[in-house]
Amino acid sequence: LYSAQGYVQNTEAAVYSFLKVIDENQCTVKELNMNIGDYIRQKRKQYRLSQVELAERASVGVRFIKDMEAGKQTLQLNKVNQVLNLFGEELAPKKISD
């Protein structure tokens, strides 16, 4: 699922079968039925943040936010979680159903 360098592989397809988003504020688990870029864009717009504002608050580059929202195929998991942490969420492994 991710390489030794900590990159998530194939964010458009397989990742979402294996990952869940944990909302620590509500102690709930949400299954993603969209790619991570669409999810982040939705959250960013919900909180009325520009890509620049989101990048600054998450301490990541604007290019990372743009790439993620555009559906880049490889992303650094730690940076994805830096962004999600702003919304009280994180990516976590999920057991594959039989």
Salt bridges, closest charged atoms under 4 A:
ASP23 OD2 - LYS30 NZ 3.62
GLU31 OE1 - LYS94 NZ 3.07
ASP38 OD1 - ARG41 NH1 2.91
ASP67 OD1 - ARG63 NH1 3.31
GLU69 OE1 - ARG41 NE 3.76
GLU69 OE2 - ARG44 NE 2.70
GLU89 OE2 - LYS30 NZ 2.65
GLU89 OE2 - LYS43 NZ 3.68
